[in-house]
Amino acid sequence: MKKLRILSLTAALLCACTAFGCQEQNKEESAVEETVKISPRSIVFDWQYVYNSKLTEFMKSSDYSSDEGNESMFELYDITNDGTPELIISPNGDRTTKCEVYTSVNGSVHSLGSYGNNGKVGYIPDMAIVCDEFQGSGFVIGKYLSFVNSEFSEVMTYYDNTASASNGAVIAHKINDEDVSLPEYDAALKEYKDKYTEMLGRKYTFGSETIDYAIQCSESWGAVLNSQQKESCKKLLSSAVTNSEDNELKPAFELCDLNNDETPELIVSEGSSEDSACKIYYFSDNELKELEGDYKGGGVIWFDIEKNVFYVSTSGGNTYWSLDSADFSADNYKSSGNIMQFGRKYLLTEENIVKTFK
């Protein structure tokens, strides 16, 4: 295990100024508003209870797995593009495993079906399209779906067995069950293949701390930050959009509380390639400051929510840090099993910046 640096972070607390006179009343109220700290657990959504119940129900089913390295996981992500996250449950990471997708309607949970493979489901954010693909031995079969009238509807289906040519198979390319030439097949898929596809389903492990964070905190940070903090985020992220050296890498960002003080840190991922790194920013007097460190591990960071330990994973092993304790030692760290992945919740676009920090 690598020897790790130990980091500590002391959050700054603001004090409201006392003002006198009618002319100062608005300023005083504004100052008080900026210093009132809101707990993410005080923010209530009608999907929280039903999703929590569905996760508990799944843990009692025969599909649930606690096998380390191939355990059941889940994710919250708005794939219907209506402002409410869907619940995506991944039973395991096996090649043929699909994800179960659920949505919340008026406080009730409804199944949207099973999609994907390898315990993940593909989603194209720019198009709000789900990709349900399976790669077999010498062939690929798939479909693209959009959410229409409360359900997923097929936009296009495809099939190709070119990889079976060496076995003497009759080669076929199909779009919407009709035979097409290879150029026609490639042209039909190009619009979708050229877009960035996010693989969803394996963000959170099943654990009491992880489920609590996902349900009670992960979707509430926009309501927790005060107006000055939101402006700091928008300013920094907008600058990152402008100065991104390679937008083809699809930089992204996310808010995550790394030291359990109910004030999130801002994480910016430079991309999803193996060499991509993350930058971590924390709030000091409502302004963002960068946390020193080299967080390079595929553009994502892993976080043990119970232990308040975060780490990057590379071919050379894991490197660990903690913002919670100055006494942290990687040599004494043992995973709690309450693990989440973060850094790429939102693609780094002006639209997502405005939506997240409105």
Residue pairs with C-beta under 8 A, 6 or more apart in sequence:
1 317
1 318
1 330
1 331
2 316
2 317
2 318
2 319
2 320
2 330
3 330
4 319
4 320
4 321
4 329
4 330
5 293
5 321
6 321
6 322
6 326
6 327
6 328
6 329
7 291
7 292
7 293
7 321
7 322
7 323
8 323
8 324
8 325
8 326
9 259
9 282
9 291
9 323
11 259
11 261
11 263
11 282
11 283
11 284
12 283
12 284
12 285
14 34
14 35
14 285
14 286
15 35
16 28
16 31
16 32
16 34
16 35
17 27
17 28
17 31
18 28
19 25
19 27
19 28
19 31
33 226
33 227
34 226
34 227
34 228
34 286
35 226
36 226
37 262
37 263
38 223
38 224
39 224
39 262
40 216
40 217
40 220
40 221
40 223
40 224
40 257
40 262
41 216
41 217
41 220
41 262
43 219
43 220
43 223
43 224
45 84
45 219
46 104
46 106
46 107
47 84
47 85
47 87
47 104
47 107
47 109
48 215
48 216
49 107
50 104
50 107
50 108
50 109
51 76
51 87
51 102
51 104
51 109
51 215
52 211
52 215
53 109
54 87
54 89
54 102
54 109
55 74
55 87
55 89
55 206
55 211
55 215
58 64
58 72
58 89
58 100
58 206
59 72
59 206
63 72
63 91
64 72
64 91
64 206
65 71
65 72
65 91
65 92
66 72
66 206
67 92
70 92
70 93
70 94
71 92
71 205
71 206
72 89
72 90
72 91
72 92
72 205
72 206
73 90
73 119
73 201
73 202
73 203
73 204
73 205
73 206
74 87
74 88
74 89
74 90
74 201
74 203
74 204
74 206
74 214
75 87
75 88
75 90
75 200
75 201
75 202
75 203
75 204
76 85
76 86
76 87
76 88
76 203
76 214
76 215
76 218
76 219
77 85
77 86
77 88
77 123
77 198
77 200
77 345
78 84
78 85
78 86
79 86
79 88
79 101
79 123
79 128
79 130
79 147
79 200
80 86
80 103
80 128
80 147
81 128
81 147
84 103
84 104
85 219
86 101
86 102
86 103
86 112
87 101
87 102
87 103
87 104
87 109
88 99
88 100
88 101
88 102
88 121
88 200
88 201
89 99
89 100
89 101
89 102
89 201
90 97
90 99
90 119
90 120
90 201
90 202
91 97
91 100
91 119
92 119
93 118
93 119
93 120
93 202
94 118
94 119
95 117
95 118
96 117
96 134
97 116
97 117
97 118
97 119
98 114
98 115
98 116
98 117
98 121
98 132
99 114
99 115
99 116
99 119
99 120
99 121
99 200
99 201
100 111
100 113
100 114
101 111
101 112
101 113
101 114
101 115
101 121
102 109
102 110
102 111
102 112
103 109
103 110
103 112
104 110
105 150
110 150
112 147
112 151
112 152
113 152
115 121
115 130
115 132
115 145
115 152
116 122
116 132
116 133
116 201
117 133
117 134
117 135
119 201
119 202
120 199
120 200
120 201
120 202
121 130
121 131
121 132
121 199
121 200
121 201
122 130
122 131
122 132
122 133
122 197
122 198
122 199
122 200
123 129
123 130
123 131
123 197
123 198
123 199
123 200
124 130
124 131
124 192
124 195
124 196
124 197
124 198
125 196
125 198
125 347
126 195
126 196
127 146
127 192
127 195
128 146
128 147
129 144
129 145
129 146
129 155
129 192
130 144
130 145
130 146
130 147
130 152
131 142
131 143
131 144
131 145
131 192
131 197
132 142
132 143
132 144
132 145
133 140
133 141
133 142
133 143
134 140
134 141
134 142
137 164
138 161
138 163
138 164
138 167
138 169
139 159
139 160
139 161
139 163
139 164
140 158
140 159
140 160
140 161
140 163
141 157
141 158
141 159
142 157
142 158
142 159
143 154
143 155
143 156
143 157
143 158
144 154
144 155
144 156
144 157
144 192
145 152
145 153
145 154
145 155
146 152
146 153
146 155
147 153
156 175
156 176
156 188
156 192
157 174
157 175
157 176
157 177
158 174
158 175
158 185
158 188
158 189
159 172
159 173
159 174
159 177
160 172
160 173
160 174
160 185
161 169
161 171
161 172
162 171
162 173
162 182
164 171
165 171
172 179
173 179
173 180
173 181
173 182
173 184
173 185
174 180
174 185
175 184
175 185
175 188
180 188
196 250
196 347
198 344
202 341
203 214
203 340
203 341
203 342
204 210
204 211
204 213
204 214
204 339
204 340
204 341
205 337
205 338
205 339
205 340
207 305
207 306
207 336
207 337
207 338
207 339
208 338
209 305
209 306
209 336
209 338
210 305
210 338
210 339
210 340
213 257
213 305
213 340
214 340
217 257
217 262
221 255
221 264
222 230
222 356
222 357
222 358
224 262
224 263
224 264
225 233
225 255
225 264
225 357
226 286
228 286
228 287
229 283
229 286
230 357
231 357
232 283
232 286
232 287
232 288
233 266
233 288
233 353
233 356
233 357
234 353
234 354
234 357
236 266
236 268
236 281
236 288
237 253
237 266
237 268
237 348
237 353
238 350
238 353
240 251
240 253
240 268
240 348
241 251
241 348
241 349
241 350
241 353
244 251
244 270
244 348
246 271
249 270
249 271
249 272
249 273
249 276
249 299
250 271
250 272
250 347
250 348
251 268
251 269
251 270
251 271
251 347
251 348
252 268
252 269
252 272
252 299
252 343
252 344
252 345
252 346
252 347
252 348
253 266
253 267
253 268
253 269
253 343
253 345
253 346
253 348
253 352
253 356
254 266
254 267
254 269
254 342
254 343
254 344
254 345
254 346
255 264
255 265
255 266
255 267
255 345
255 356
256 264
256 265
256 267
256 303
256 340
256 342
257 263
257 264
257 265
258 265
258 280
258 303
258 308
258 310
258 323
258 324
259 265
259 308
259 322
259 323
259 324
260 308
260 324
263 283
265 280
265 281
265 282
265 283
265 291
265 323
266 280
266 281
266 282
266 288
267 278
267 279
267 280
267 281
267 301
267 342
267 343
268 278
268 279
268 281
268 343
268 348
269 276
269 277
269 278
269 299
269 300
269 343
269 344
270 276
270 277
270 278
270 279
270 299
271 299
272 298
272 299
272 300
272 344
273 298
273 299
274 298
275 296
276 296
276 298
276 299
277 294
277 295
277 296
277 297
277 299
278 295
278 296
278 297
278 299
278 300
278 301
278 312
278 343
279 290
279 291
279 295
280 290
280 291
280 293
280 295
280 301
281 288
281 289
281 290
281 291
282 288
282 289
282 291
282 323
283 289
291 323
293 321
295 301
295 312
296 312
296 314
297 311
297 312
297 313
297 314
297 319
298 312
298 313
298 314
299 343
299 344
300 312
300 341
300 342
300 343
300 344
301 310
301 311
301 312
301 341
301 342
301 343
302 310
302 311
302 312
302 313
302 318
302 339
302 340
302 341
302 342
303 309
303 310
303 311
303 339
303 340
303 341
303 342
304 310
304 311
304 335
304 336
304 338
304 339
305 336
305 338
305 339
305 340
306 336
306 337
306 338
307 322
307 333
307 335
307 336
307 338
308 322
308 323
308 324
308 325
309 320
309 321
309 322
309 324
309 328
309 333
310 320
310 321
310 322
310 323
311 318
311 319
311 320
311 321
312 318
312 319
319 330
320 328
320 330
320 333
321 328
322 328
346 352
346 355
346 356
